[in-house]
Amino acid sequence: MIKFREIFNVGDVINLRQERKRRKRNAKEAEASNNRAKFGLTKGEKTKNKLESDRAAQRLDDHRKDDPEA
């Protein structure tokens, strides 16, 4: 006996509402991933870099000679 699925090559039955939601979630995740790559650093990394640059600037200012004639 030949089965209907074998003749017409029918795929699995899916819930269209759930499929739309799944595709929307996947699209949002892809966009978020692109934004993470685009904007780069986490808040912690930004804070760390700012502290390091502030320390370097302070170190430079500490070693500066005061010019009494200026």
C-alpha positions in Angstrom: 0.0 0.0 0.0 1.3 3.4 -1.0 1.2 6.1 1.7 0.1 9.7 1.0 3.4 11.1 2.3 5.4 9.0 -0.1 3.4 10.2 -3.1 3.3 14.0 -2.3 6.4 14.3 -0.2 4.5 16.2 2.5 6.6 17.8 5.3 5.8 18.0 9.0 2.8 19.8 10.2 3.8 23.0 12.1 1.9 25.6 14.0 2.3 28.8 12.0 2.0 31.1 15.0 4.8 29.3 16.7 6.9 29.3 13.5 6.4 33.1 13.1 7.5 33.7 16.7 10.5 31.4 16.3 11.6 33.2 13.1 11.1 36.6 14.8 13.2 35.5 17.8 15.9 34.3 15.5 15.9 37.5 13.6 16.2 39.6 16.8 19.0 37.4 18.0 20.9 37.8 14.7 20.4 41.6 14.9 21.6 41.6 18.5 24.7 39.6 17.6 25.5 42.1 14.8 25.1 45.0 17.2 27.4 43.3 19.7 30.0 43.0 17.1 29.4 46.5 15.8 29.5 48.3 19.1 32.0 46.0 20.6 32.8 46.4 24.3 30.9 45.4 27.3 30.2 48.0 30.0 32.9 46.4 32.2 35.5 46.6 29.4 34.6 50.2 28.8 35.0 51.0 32.5 38.3 49.2 32.6 39.7 51.0 29.6 38.6 54.4 31.0 40.2 53.7 34.3 43.5 52.7 32.6 43.5 55.8 30.5 42.8 58.0 33.5 45.6 56.4 35.4 48.0 56.9 32.5 47.0 60.6 32.2 47.4 61.0 36.0 50.8 59.4 35.9 51.9 61.7 33.1 50.6 64.8 35.0 52.4 63.6 38.1 55.8 63.5 36.3 55.3 66.9 34.7 57.6 69.6 35.9 56.0 72.8 37.0 57.4 75.8 35.1 57.7 78.8 37.5 58.0 81.2 34.6 54.8 80.2 32.9 
